[in-house]
């Protein structure tokens, strides 16, 4: 049985980012955290983390196309 809420460390591990990144995202409103009423620690709903991961996956490019731009100084030296 999986937990409904994750600690900031658990959420960071699930997302593959640091806890500092999660705190910054919370401050910016990108991924809001709930607060534990007893100690005011951040808690993240598992469903919110999973939704966030899905949104990230949707925006990832399927293929990365790299084009090299020739260095103009190399052309002049030839």
Z-matrix of the N, CA and C atoms (Angstrom, degrees):
N
C 1 1.461
C 2 1.538 1 108.66
N 3 1.318 2 116.48 1 127.50
C 4 1.454 3 119.99 2 -179.20
C 5 1.528 4 110.40 3 -91.19
N 6 1.317 5 113.98 4 149.74
C 7 1.457 6 119.84 5 -179.21
C 8 1.520 7 110.34 6 -72.64
N 9 1.327 8 116.03 7 148.02
C 10 1.463 9 121.21 8 178.43
C 11 1.532 10 111.03 9 -75.97
N 12 1.342 11 116.42 10 -34.76
C 13 1.459 12 121.31 11 179.62
C 14 1.520 13 110.01 12 -120.02
N 15 1.332 14 115.35 13 144.88
C 16 1.460 15 122.11 14 -179.28
C 17 1.523 16 109.78 15 -115.75
N 18 1.324 17 115.76 16 147.72
C 19 1.461 18 119.73 17 172.32
C 20 1.527 19 107.92 18 -71.11
N 21 1.303 20 115.90 19 168.76
C 22 1.457 21 119.33 20 179.72
C 23 1.534 22 110.29 21 -63.04
N 24 1.318 23 117.93 22 -36.22
C 25 1.460 24 121.28 23 178.71
C 26 1.528 25 110.63 24 -65.66
N 27 1.324 26 117.52 25 -45.07
C 28 1.459 27 121.24 26 179.66
C 29 1.530 28 111.53 27 -63.83
N 30 1.341 29 115.79 28 -42.32
C 31 1.466 30 120.23 29 179.61
C 32 1.532 31 110.51 30 -65.04
N 33 1.323 32 116.74 31 -41.27
C 34 1.466 33 121.16 32 179.17
C 35 1.525 34 110.69 33 -62.59
N 36 1.322 35 117.02 34 -42.81
C 37 1.461 36 120.65 35 178.29
C 38 1.520 37 110.81 36 -63.55
N 39 1.318 38 116.99 37 -41.01
C 40 1.461 39 121.30 38 -179.77
C 41 1.532 40 111.03 39 -63.59
N 42 1.329 41 116.47 40 -36.57
C 43 1.463 42 121.81 41 -178.80
C 44 1.526 43 113.11 42 -87.49
N 45 1.325 44 116.85 43 -17.16
C 46 1.458 45 120.23 44 -178.61
C 47 1.514 46 113.09 45 77.48
N 48 1.329 47 116.57 46 31.45
C 49 1.468 48 121.58 47 178.54
C 50 1.527 49 108.36 48 -128.88
N 51 1.317 50 116.15 49 173.93
C 52 1.461 51 119.94 50 178.90
C 53 1.534 52 110.15 51 -85.16
N 54 1.325 53 115.36 52 164.15
C 55 1.458 54 119.90 53 176.72
C 56 1.531 55 110.78 54 -66.07
N 57 1.319 56 116.59 55 -30.65
C 58 1.472 57 120.81 56 177.53
C 59 1.532 58 109.59 57 -63.31
N 60 1.329 59 116.17 58 -41.85
C 61 1.465 60 120.41 59 177.86
C 62 1.522 61 110.51 60 -60.54
N 63 1.325 62 117.17 61 -43.90
C 64 1.461 63 120.06 62 179.16
C 65 1.521 64 111.42 63 -63.06
N 66 1.309 65 117.25 64 -40.45
C 67 1.469 66 119.80 65 177.58
C 68 1.532 67 110.64 66 -61.86
N 69 1.331 68 116.00 67 -41.77
C 70 1.471 69 119.59 68 178.08
C 71 1.529 70 111.47 69 -64.81
N 72 1.332 71 117.16 70 -41.93
C 73 1.461 72 120.45 71 178.23
C 74 1.525 73 110.22 72 -62.51
N 75 1.330 74 116.94 73 -38.11
C 76 1.461 75 121.01 74 178.02
C 77 1.533 76 110.20 75 -63.86
N 78 1.319 77 116.90 76 -44.84
C 79 1.470 78 120.98 77 179.31
C 80 1.523 79 111.50 78 -61.94
N 81 1.350 80 116.44 79 -36.28
C 82 1.475 81 120.99 80 -179.42
C 83 1.528 82 112.72 81 -83.38
N 84 1.315 83 117.17 82 -9.50
C 85 1.457 84 120.75 83 -179.52
C 86 1.521 85 114.06 84 83.27
N 87 1.329 86 117.69 85 14.69
C 88 1.463 87 120.59 86 -179.83
C 89 1.518 88 112.27 87 -77.67
N 90 1.316 89 117.00 88 -35.08
C 91 1.454 90 122.51 89 178.78
C 92 1.524 91 106.91 90 -147.56
N 93 1.312 92 115.91 91 95.60
C 94 1.459 93 121.30 92 -174.01
C 95 1.519 94 111.64 93 -74.41
N 96 1.301 95 115.16 94 142.45
C 97 1.459 96 122.19 95 177.39
C 98 1.520 97 109.41 96 -107.06
N 99 1.322 98 115.18 97 147.50
C 100 1.461 99 120.84 98 169.44
C 101 1.526 100 106.55 99 -84.00
N 102 1.300 101 116.92 100 166.40
C 103 1.469 102 120.13 101 178.81
C 104 1.521 103 109.96 102 -119.26
N 105 1.322 104 115.28 103 135.99
C 106 1.446 105 120.92 104 175.39
C 107 1.530 106 107.18 105 -70.89
N 108 1.337 107 118.44 106 122.63
C 109 1.467 108 119.94 107 -176.32
C 110 1.530 109 113.51 108 -65.46
N 111 1.319 110 117.26 109 -24.04
C 112 1.465 111 119.96 110 -178.36
C 113 1.523 112 112.79 111 -76.96
N 114 1.347 113 117.39 112 -37.93
C 115 1.468 114 119.48 113 -174.00
C 116 1.533 115 113.77 114 -131.84
N 117 1.329 116 117.37 115 -1.18
C 118 1.464 117 124.17 116 177.89
C 119 1.534 118 113.32 117 67.58
N 120 1.344 119 118.30 118 15.11
C 121 1.454 120 120.98 119 176.01
C 122 1.519 121 109.77 120 -70.29
N 123 1.339 122 115.43 121 151.55
C 124 1.461 123 120.44 122 177.37
C 125 1.528 124 109.92 123 -73.00
N 126 1.318 125 115.51 124 138.58
C 127 1.454 126 123.03 125 173.52
C 128 1.518 127 107.65 126 -130.68
N 129 1.314 128 116.11 127 140.25
C 130 1.451 129 121.41 128 -178.95
C 131 1.521 130 109.23 129 -116.85
N 132 1.320 131 116.05 130 130.61
C 133 1.460 132 120.52 131 176.85
C 134 1.531 133 108.29 132 -69.27
N 135 1.316 134 115.80 133 130.96
C 136 1.465 135 120.49 134 179.58
C 137 1.533 136 110.47 135 -54.93
N 138 1.322 137 117.49 136 -40.90
C 139 1.466 138 121.42 137 -179.89
C 140 1.531 139 111.00 138 -61.86
N 141 1.339 140 117.64 139 -38.12
C 142 1.467 141 120.88 140 178.31
C 143 1.527 142 111.17 141 -65.56
N 144 1.325 143 116.67 142 -40.44
C 145 1.464 144 120.83 143 179.16
C 146 1.527 145 109.87 144 -65.23
N 147 1.324 146 116.48 145 -44.18
C 148 1.467 147 120.04 146 179.83
C 149 1.519 148 111.36 147 -63.99
N 150 1.354 149 117.65 148 -41.03
C 151 1.470 150 121.31 149 176.40
C 152 1.526 151 110.83 150 -62.81
N 153 1.321 152 116.79 151 -41.73
C 154 1.459 153 121.68 152 179.51
C 155 1.522 154 110.38 153 -61.84
N 156 1.326 155 116.97 154 -43.86
C 157 1.461 156 121.46 155 177.77
C 158 1.528 157 111.38 156 -61.23
N 159 1.313 158 117.18 157 -40.90
C 160 1.472 159 120.89 158 178.00
C 161 1.524 160 111.10 159 -63.20
N 162 1.330 161 117.37 160 -42.27
C 163 1.473 162 120.43 161 179.06
C 164 1.519 163 110.56 162 -63.87
N 165 1.325 164 117.19 163 -39.17
C 166 1.462 165 120.52 164 178.19
C 167 1.518 166 110.04 165 -64.06
N 168 1.324 167 117.26 166 -45.49
C 169 1.469 168 121.63 167 -179.39
C 170 1.527 169 111.28 168 -61.54
N 171 1.326 170 118.04 169 -37.22
C 172 1.464 171 121.53 170 -179.87
C 173 1.524 172 111.31 171 -65.12
N 174 1.317 173 117.63 172 -30.58
C 175 1.461 174 121.41 173 -175.63
C 176 1.518 175 113.17 174 -91.29
N 177 1.332 176 118.33 175 -7.64
C 178 1.461 177 120.47 176 179.36
C 179 1.517 178 109.65 177 -71.35
N 180 1.322 179 117.57 178 136.30
C 181 1.461 180 119.43 179 176.73
C 182 1.523 181 109.65 180 -67.57
N 183 1.312 182 115.46 181 144.33
C 184 1.469 183 120.28 182 179.49
C 185 1.520 184 111.00 183 -72.10
N 186 1.333 185 116.37 184 -39.98
C 187 1.459 186 121.11 185 178.59
C 188 1.521 187 107.80 186 -135.46
N 189 1.285 188 114.64 187 147.14
C 190 1.452 189 120.40 188 177.53
C 191 1.520 190 108.11 189 -107.60
N 192 1.324 191 115.61 190 121.47
C 193 1.456 192 120.76 191 179.24
C 194 1.527 193 108.36 192 -104.02
N 195 1.316 194 115.71 193 122.97
C 196 1.458 195 120.66 194 -178.66
C 197 1.522 196 108.68 195 -111.79
N 198 1.313 197 115.21 196 128.43
C 199 1.451 198 121.06 197 176.80
C 200 1.521 199 107.51 198 -117.48
N 201 1.327 200 115.46 199 127.77
C 202 1.450 201 119.56 200 178.76
C 203 1.524 202 108.90 201 -91.66
N 204 1.294 203 115.00 202 132.04
C 205 1.456 204 121.33 203 178.49
C 206 1.528 205 106.76 204 -98.43
N 207 1.323 206 116.85 205 124.89
C 208 1.471 207 118.65 206 -178.00
C 209 1.524 208 111.10 207 -64.86
N 210 1.301 209 114.81 208 144.15
C 211 1.453 210 121.72 209 177.74
C 212 1.531 211 107.72 210 -79.13
N 213 1.294 212 117.49 211 120.85
C 214 1.463 213 122.44 212 -176.51
C 215 1.532 214 111.67 213 -62.64
N 216 1.318 215 118.42 214 -30.85
C 217 1.464 216 119.93 215 -179.90
C 218 1.507 217 111.45 216 -68.40
N 219 1.333 218 118.62 217 -31.01
C 220 1.462 219 121.30 218 178.20
C 221 1.519 220 110.67 219 -68.38
N 222 1.321 221 118.38 220 -35.71
C 223 1.456 222 122.29 221 179.25
C 224 1.519 223 111.39 222 -65.54
N 225 1.323 224 117.44 223 -39.70
C 226 1.451 225 122.18 224 -176.67
C 227 1.520 226 111.91 225 -70.96
N 228 1.333 227 117.71 226 -31.55
C 229 1.455 228 121.63 227 -178.25
C 230 1.530 229 111.94 228 -75.16
N 231 1.322 230 119.42 229 -21.54
C 232 1.468 231 122.24 230 -177.17
C 233 1.499 232 113.14 231 -73.04
